[in-house]
Amino acid sequence: MSPSLEQLAEELEAVAAKLRGGAVDPEEAAELVERCAELAGELGAEVDARARRAGEAEGQERLL
């Protein structure tokens, strides 16, 4: 099971806060930026999937 939108958003917030804190070395900062990008991609994919499912369900209701 994939993480929920809330879980992904919370992790993104935590990683971004750590990055903004500035108490990281350049290598760790690069890793944090990469993780933020990964999380943003996962969030975007989940939102798209939910929108598709909602659109499909709406289409099926019209057929009934």
PLY file of the C-alpha trace (Angstrom):
ply
format ascii 1.0
element vertex 64
property float x
property float y
property float z
element edge 63
property int vertex1
property int vertex2
end_header
0.00 0.00 0.00
1.34 3.42 -0.91
1.60 6.23 1.61
-1.38 8.56 1.85
-1.31 12.11 0.60
-1.16 13.28 4.19
1.86 11.10 4.97
3.70 12.24 1.85
2.90 15.88 2.57
4.05 15.56 6.17
7.34 14.00 5.10
7.85 16.70 2.47
7.21 19.38 5.10
9.70 17.76 7.50
12.41 17.39 4.87
11.90 20.95 3.64
12.04 22.29 7.21
15.31 20.48 7.82
16.69 21.91 4.59
15.55 25.42 5.49
17.11 25.05 8.93
20.51 25.38 7.32
22.31 23.11 9.78
23.24 20.60 7.08
26.40 20.15 5.07
26.27 20.57 1.27
26.13 16.82 0.60
23.20 16.33 2.97
21.49 19.39 1.50
21.75 17.85 -1.97
20.22 14.62 -0.65
17.39 16.56 0.99
16.67 18.46 -2.22
16.56 15.16 -4.10
14.17 13.69 -1.51
11.93 16.76 -1.80
11.78 16.23 -5.56
10.94 12.54 -5.10
8.18 13.33 -2.63
6.75 16.06 -4.86
6.67 13.57 -7.74
4.90 10.98 -5.60
2.37 13.56 -4.43
1.70 14.68 -7.99
1.23 11.12 -9.18
-1.18 10.35 -6.34
-3.23 13.49 -7.01
-3.40 12.60 -10.73
-4.47 9.04 -9.93
-7.20 10.24 -7.59
-8.44 12.74 -10.18
-8.60 9.99 -12.84
-10.51 7.69 -10.50
-12.95 10.46 -9.63
-13.47 11.25 -13.30
-14.08 7.59 -14.13
-16.59 7.24 -11.31
-18.39 10.37 -12.48
-18.54 9.00 -16.01
-20.04 5.74 -14.80
-22.75 7.60 -12.88
-23.81 9.32 -16.08
-24.29 5.93 -17.74
-26.73 4.87 -15.04
0 1
1 2
2 3
3 4
4 5
5 6
6 7
7 8
8 9
9 10
10 11
11 12
12 13
13 14
14 15
15 16
16 17
17 18
18 19
19 20
20 21
21 22
22 23
23 24
24 25
25 26
26 27
27 28
28 29
29 30
30 31
31 32
32 33
33 34
34 35
35 36
36 37
37 38
38 39
39 40
40 41
41 42
42 43
43 44
44 45
45 46
46 47
47 48
48 49
49 50
50 51
51 52
52 53
53 54
54 55
55 56
56 57
57 58
58 59
59 60
60 61
61 62
62 63
